[in-house]
Amino acid sequence: MGDIVTGKLDDGSSPAISLLQPFIFFGRIYNQTYVNNNGDLTFDQPWYSFTPYQFPAHGGRDIIAPFWTDIDNRANGIISYQQYTSGSVLTQATQHINQYFPQLRIRATWVFIATWDRVAYYPNSGTVRFSSKHCNYICMNTNCPAGYDTGNSSYYFSIPGSFQHNYTNLTYSSNVNVTGRWAFRVDQGSQTWPFYPFGVGDIMSDGRSPAVSLVQPFLFFGKTYSQTYINENGYLTFDNVWDSCVSYPFPRHGVPDIIAPFWTCIFRGRGVISYRQYTSGSVLTQATQDIYQYFAQLRFRATWVFVTTWARVAYYPNSGTEPSFQVVLISDGHLSFILMNYGQIAPTSMLVQVSTIWE
């Protein structure tokens, strides 16, 4: 059963639940969640609302709503949660995700389960009308959106019919061909963008990184670099940190060597700027395959990958804009490559430079 969220309450919520592993939700990293009685999860604060609205709301709240409606568990039903970091549940989760997303090679290290079991709709406290355990979804005279919605951005998914009283769609259909189950990837956006894994490595806390030592030297047009600097305004440098937010067209002789996936005036806002290095594992396999696809004439096997991601950062001073992009450095010790990956890029009237320059 796990930990009980609340006692017998109408419109209640759990206290802040510390997550045993950070959860990446469309570029934002959360270390806690709230399980709310009325059929949804939130992250920043509890949410007592029993009157759902249609997604997308473009409000200020990230929400995951398996079944958001007016629920009352005072007479019957249990709302509980449980976390797993080992055992058969992780094996089961790994099998499921690899079944639904076969292009990904994932091995689950953490699972969080929230369950609303045989709870009732208000004011029918003596009747059982919703059970996540037995898949018995019967809604009457209320709107119950199911899906997820993100605050101040365009990411959302609403299960078809969930706001039009078509609740049998939740039980008898699916987006992964498993009746009664819906599965979503939420780490990097609802679109399938070619992002490398990000957000779990070292995270920048201010506008620029200190010198980041590279595990393997990076050859950049005849120069060998053993360190890099990650600049908030969308570029990497090597010799020293650089604060410029006003981009200009390349070539520009006399400036430091720079790799600019998206150089413009940026501030982190609610986003995350992170980096990570890899010398083994599936990311090296992915990089090797990517370089072979783009440069088939080369015999290349990646031995080092450096991933820097600007996830849902904002243009200064427009805090409501959230472009996401990434630069990936790849090397086998002799050959070096750069990949630039892009997610959703919000329009901007500012100058933007995307390129590399060397002197």
C-alpha positions as CSV (number, residue, x, y, z in Angstrom):
1,M,0.0,0.0,0.0
2,G,2.8,2.4,0.8
3,D,2.5,5.7,2.7
4,I,-1.0,7.1,3.2
5,V,-1.2,10.5,1.8
6,T,-4.0,12.0,4.0
7,G,-6.6,10.9,6.5
8,K,-10.3,11.0,5.7
9,L,-10.5,14.5,4.1
10,D,-12.4,16.2,1.4
11,D,-10.2,18.3,-0.9
12,G,-7.0,17.5,1.0
13,S,-3.4,17.0,0.0
14,S,-0.2,15.3,1.1
15,P,2.6,17.3,2.7
16,A,5.6,17.9,0.5
17,I,7.0,14.4,-0.5
18,S,10.8,14.3,-1.0
19,L,11.6,12.4,-4.1
20,L,14.5,9.9,-3.7
21,Q,15.7,10.8,-7.2
22,P,15.1,14.2,-9.0
23,F,12.3,14.1,-11.6
24,I,12.8,16.0,-14.9
25,F,9.6,17.5,-16.1
26,F,10.1,19.3,-19.5
27,G,13.4,20.8,-18.5
28,R,12.5,21.6,-14.9
29,I,14.0,19.5,-12.1
30,Y,11.8,18.7,-9.1
31,N,12.9,17.1,-5.8
32,Q,9.5,17.0,-4.3
33,T,5.8,16.5,-5.2
34,Y,2.3,16.8,-3.6
35,V,-0.3,14.1,-4.1
36,N,-3.6,15.9,-4.1
37,N,-6.9,14.2,-3.1
38,N,-8.7,15.5,-6.2
39,G,-6.7,13.3,-8.6
40,D,-3.6,15.2,-9.5
41,L,0.1,15.8,-8.6
42,T,1.8,19.2,-8.3
43,F,5.3,20.1,-7.5
44,D,5.7,23.6,-6.1
45,Q,2.8,23.6,-3.7
46,P,-0.4,21.6,-2.8
47,W,-3.4,22.1,-5.0
48,Y,-6.9,21.8,-3.5
49,S,-9.0,22.8,-6.4
50,F,-11.8,20.4,-7.2
51,T,-13.0,22.3,-10.3
52,P,-10.9,21.2,-13.3
53,Y,-10.2,23.3,-16.4
54,Q,-9.4,22.3,-19.9
55,F,-5.8,21.9,-20.9
56,P,-3.7,23.8,-21.9
57,A,-4.2,26.5,-19.3
58,H,-0.9,28.3,-19.8
59,G,-1.0,29.2,-16.1
60,G,1.7,29.1,-13.4
61,R,1.5,25.5,-12.3
62,D,2.9,22.2,-13.6
63,I,0.4,19.5,-13.0
64,I,0.0,15.8,-13.7
65,A,-3.7,14.8,-13.6
66,P,-4.5,11.1,-14.0
67,F,-8.1,12.0,-13.1
68,W,-8.8,15.5,-11.8
69,T,-12.3,15.9,-10.4
70,D,-14.1,16.4,-7.0
71,I,-13.1,13.4,-4.9
72,D,-14.1,12.7,-1.3
73,N,-12.5,9.9,0.5
74,R,-14.0,10.5,4.0
75,A,-16.3,7.5,3.8
76,N,-14.2,5.1,1.8
77,G,-11.1,4.8,-0.4
78,I,-7.4,5.2,0.2
79,I,-5.0,7.6,-1.4
80,S,-1.4,6.4,-1.1
81,Y,2.1,6.6,-2.6
82,Q,5.2,4.6,-2.7
83,Q,8.8,5.0,-4.0
84,Y,11.1,2.2,-5.3
85,T,14.8,2.3,-6.0
86,S,15.3,-1.4,-6.3
87,G,13.5,-4.7,-6.8
88,S,10.9,-6.1,-9.2
89,V,9.0,-2.9,-9.7
90,L,12.1,-1.3,-11.3
91,T,12.3,-4.4,-13.6
92,Q,8.7,-4.0,-14.5
93,A,9.0,-0.3,-15.2
94,T,12.1,-0.9,-17.4
95,Q,10.2,-3.5,-19.4
96,H,7.2,-1.2,-19.9
97,I,9.2,1.8,-21.0
98,N,11.3,-0.2,-23.4
99,Q,8.0,-1.7,-24.8
100,Y,6.4,1.7,-25.3
101,F,9.5,3.6,-26.4
102,P,11.6,0.9,-28.1
103,Q,14.0,3.6,-29.6
104,L,15.2,4.3,-26.0
105,R,17.5,2.1,-24.0
106,I,16.4,2.8,-20.5
107,R,17.0,1.1,-17.2
108,A,14.8,2.4,-14.5
109,T,16.5,3.5,-11.3
110,W,13.5,5.0,-9.5
111,V,9.7,4.6,-9.6
112,F,7.1,6.8,-7.8
113,I,3.5,5.4,-7.7
114,A,0.5,7.4,-6.5
115,T,-2.8,5.5,-6.2
116,W,-6.4,6.7,-5.6
117,D,-8.0,3.4,-4.7
118,R,-11.8,3.1,-4.6
119,V,-12.4,6.7,-3.7
120,A,-15.7,8.4,-4.3
121,Y,-17.0,11.5,-6.0
122,Y,-18.3,14.3,-3.8
123,P,-21.0,14.4,-2.5
124,N,-21.7,10.7,-3.1
125,S,-19.5,9.6,-0.2
126,G,-21.2,6.3,0.2
127,T,-20.6,5.1,-3.4
128,V,-17.5,3.9,-5.1
129,R,-17.2,5.6,-8.5
130,F,-13.5,5.7,-9.2
131,S,-10.8,3.2,-8.8
132,S,-7.4,3.5,-10.2
133,K,-6.7,0.0,-9.0
134,H,-9.5,-1.7,-10.8
135,C,-9.8,0.6,-13.8
136,N,-13.4,1.3,-13.0
137,Y,-13.8,4.9,-14.3
138,I,-17.4,6.1,-14.1
139,C,-17.8,9.9,-14.1
140,M,-21.2,11.6,-13.8
141,N,-22.1,15.3,-14.2
142,T,-18.6,16.7,-13.9
143,N,-15.6,17.5,-16.1
144,C,-12.5,15.4,-15.4
145,P,-9.4,16.2,-17.5
146,A,-6.8,13.6,-17.6
147,G,-3.2,14.3,-18.8
148,Y,-0.6,16.8,-17.9
149,D,-0.3,20.6,-18.3
150,T,2.7,22.8,-17.7
151,G,2.8,26.3,-16.4
152,N,3.8,29.2,-18.6
153,S,4.7,27.0,-21.6
154,S,3.1,25.2,-24.4
155,Y,3.7,21.6,-23.2
156,Y,0.5,19.7,-22.4
157,F,-1.3,16.5,-23.2
158,S,-5.0,15.9,-22.7
159,I,-6.4,12.4,-23.1
160,P,-8.9,12.6,-26.0
161,G,-12.5,13.0,-24.7
162,S,-11.5,13.5,-21.1
163,F,-13.1,16.9,-20.9
164,Q,-16.2,16.0,-22.8
165,H,-17.7,13.3,-20.5
166,N,-16.2,10.5,-22.6
167,Y,-14.5,8.8,-19.7
168,T,-14.8,5.3,-21.1
169,N,-11.9,6.5,-23.4
170,L,-9.6,6.3,-20.4
171,T,-10.4,2.7,-19.7
172,Y,-10.8,1.2,-23.1
173,S,-8.2,3.1,-25.2
174,S,-4.5,3.9,-25.0
175,N,-1.7,5.7,-26.7
176,V,0.7,2.7,-26.2
177,N,-1.7,-0.1,-27.3
178,V,-2.2,-1.3,-23.7
179,T,-5.9,-0.9,-22.8
180,G,-6.4,1.5,-19.9
181,R,-2.8,2.7,-19.9
182,W,-1.4,6.0,-21.1
183,A,2.4,6.7,-21.2
184,F,4.3,9.9,-21.9
185,R,7.9,10.9,-22.1
186,V,8.3,14.2,-20.2
187,D,12.0,14.9,-19.8
188,Q,12.5,16.9,-23.0
189,G,9.2,17.8,-24.5
190,S,6.2,16.1,-26.1
191,Q,7.9,16.4,-29.5
192,T,10.6,13.9,-30.4
193,W,13.6,16.1,-30.4
194,P,17.1,14.7,-30.9
195,F,18.3,15.7,-27.5
196,Y,21.0,13.7,-25.7
197,P,20.3,12.9,-22.0
198,F,20.6,16.0,-19.8
199,G,19.7,17.5,-16.5
200,V,21.1,14.9,-14.2
201,G,24.7,16.0,-14.3
202,D,26.3,19.2,-13.0
203,I,24.0,22.2,-13.0
204,M,25.0,25.8,-13.3
205,S,23.7,28.0,-10.5
206,D,24.6,31.4,-11.9
207,G,25.3,33.0,-15.3
208,R,28.5,31.2,-16.2
209,S,30.4,28.1,-15.2
210,P,33.9,28.0,-13.7
211,A,36.4,26.3,-15.9
212,V,35.1,22.8,-16.6
213,S,37.9,20.3,-16.9
214,L,37.4,18.0,-19.9
215,V,37.9,14.3,-19.1
216,Q,39.4,13.9,-22.6
217,P,41.1,16.7,-24.6
218,F,39.0,18.2,-27.4
219,L,40.7,19.0,-30.7
220,F,39.2,22.2,-32.2
221,F,40.7,23.2,-35.6
222,G,44.3,22.4,-34.6
223,K,44.1,23.6,-31.0
224,T,43.8,21.1,-28.1
225,Y,41.6,22.2,-25.2
226,S,41.4,20.6,-21.8
227,Q,38.8,22.9,-20.4
228,T,35.7,24.8,-21.4
229,Y,33.4,27.6,-20.0
230,I,29.6,27.4,-20.3
231,N,28.1,30.8,-20.8
232,E,24.5,31.6,-19.9
233,N,24.0,33.5,-23.2
234,G,24.1,30.3,-25.3
235,Y,27.7,29.5,-26.1
236,L,31.0,27.7,-25.1
237,T,34.4,29.3,-24.9
238,F,37.8,27.7,-24.0
239,D,40.4,30.2,-22.9
240,N,38.3,32.2,-20.6
241,V,34.7,33.0,-19.6
242,W,32.9,35.5,-21.7
243,D,29.9,37.6,-20.7
244,S,28.7,39.1,-23.9
245,C,25.0,38.9,-24.6
246,V,25.1,40.9,-27.8
247,S,25.8,38.6,-30.7
248,Y,27.3,39.6,-34.1
249,P,27.7,37.8,-37.4
250,F,30.6,35.4,-37.9
251,P,33.4,35.6,-39.0
252,R,34.7,38.1,-36.4
253,H,38.5,38.0,-36.3
254,G,40.1,38.6,-33.0
255,V,37.6,37.1,-30.7
256,P,38.1,33.9,-28.6
257,D,37.3,30.5,-30.0
258,I,33.6,30.0,-29.5
259,I,30.9,27.4,-30.2
260,A,27.5,29.1,-30.2
261,P,24.4,26.9,-30.5
262,F,22.2,29.9,-29.8
263,W,24.0,33.1,-28.8
264,T,21.6,35.8,-27.7
265,C,20.6,37.6,-24.5
266,I,19.5,34.9,-22.1
267,F,18.8,34.5,-18.5
268,R,18.2,31.2,-16.8
269,G,14.9,32.1,-15.2
270,R,13.0,28.9,-14.3
271,G,15.1,26.9,-16.7
272,V,18.2,24.8,-16.2
273,I,21.7,25.0,-17.7
274,S,23.5,21.8,-17.2
275,Y,26.4,19.8,-18.6
276,R,27.6,16.2,-18.4
277,Q,30.5,14.1,-19.6
278,Y,30.4,10.5,-20.7
279,T,33.2,8.0,-21.3
280,S,31.2,4.8,-21.3
281,G,27.6,3.6,-21.8
282,S,24.7,4.0,-24.2
283,V,25.4,7.7,-24.9
284,L,28.7,6.8,-26.5
285,T,26.9,4.2,-28.6
286,Q,24.4,6.9,-29.6
287,A,27.1,9.3,-30.5
288,T,29.0,6.7,-32.6
289,Q,25.8,5.9,-34.5
290,D,25.0,9.6,-35.1
291,I,28.5,10.4,-36.5
292,Y,28.5,7.3,-38.7
293,Q,25.1,8.4,-40.0
294,Y,26.4,11.9,-40.9
295,F,29.9,11.0,-41.9
296,A,29.6,7.5,-43.2
297,Q,33.1,7.5,-44.9
298,L,34.8,7.7,-41.5
299,R,35.6,4.8,-39.2
300,F,34.7,6.4,-35.9
301,R,34.0,5.1,-32.4
302,A,33.3,7.7,-29.8
303,T,35.2,7.5,-26.6
304,W,34.0,10.8,-25.0
305,V,30.9,12.9,-25.2
306,F,30.3,16.3,-23.5
307,V,26.7,17.5,-23.4
308,T,25.6,21.0,-22.5
309,T,21.9,21.9,-22.4
310,W,20.0,25.1,-22.0
311,A,16.6,23.7,-21.1
312,R,13.6,26.1,-21.0
313,V,15.7,29.2,-20.4
314,A,14.3,32.6,-21.1
315,Y,15.2,35.6,-23.3
316,Y,16.0,38.7,-21.2
317,P,13.8,40.3,-20.0
318,N,10.9,38.1,-21.3
319,S,10.6,35.5,-18.5
320,G,7.6,33.9,-20.3
321,T,9.8,32.6,-23.2
322,E,11.5,29.2,-22.9
323,P,13.7,28.1,-25.8
324,S,15.6,24.8,-25.4
325,F,18.8,23.9,-27.2
326,Q,21.9,21.8,-26.8
327,V,25.5,21.4,-28.0
328,V,27.3,18.1,-28.0
329,L,31.0,17.6,-28.3
330,I,32.1,14.2,-29.5
331,S,35.6,12.7,-29.9
332,D,37.5,9.5,-30.2
333,G,40.8,11.2,-29.2
334,H,41.7,12.0,-32.8
335,L,38.6,13.1,-34.6
336,S,36.2,15.7,-33.1
337,F,32.6,16.6,-33.9
338,I,30.0,19.1,-32.7
339,L,26.2,18.4,-32.8
340,M,23.7,21.2,-32.2
341,N,20.2,20.1,-31.1
342,Y,17.1,22.2,-30.9
343,G,13.8,21.8,-29.2
344,Q,11.1,24.5,-29.2
345,I,12.6,27.9,-29.9
346,A,10.4,30.8,-29.1
347,P,10.4,33.8,-31.4
348,T,12.6,36.8,-30.5
349,S,13.3,40.2,-31.9
350,M,16.9,40.1,-30.7
351,L,19.9,39.2,-32.7
352,V,20.9,35.5,-32.6
353,Q,24.1,33.9,-33.8
354,V,24.4,30.2,-34.4
355,S,27.8,28.9,-35.5
356,T,31.4,28.3,-34.5
357,I,34.4,30.5,-34.9
358,W,38.1,29.8,-34.4
359,E,41.2,32.0,-34.6
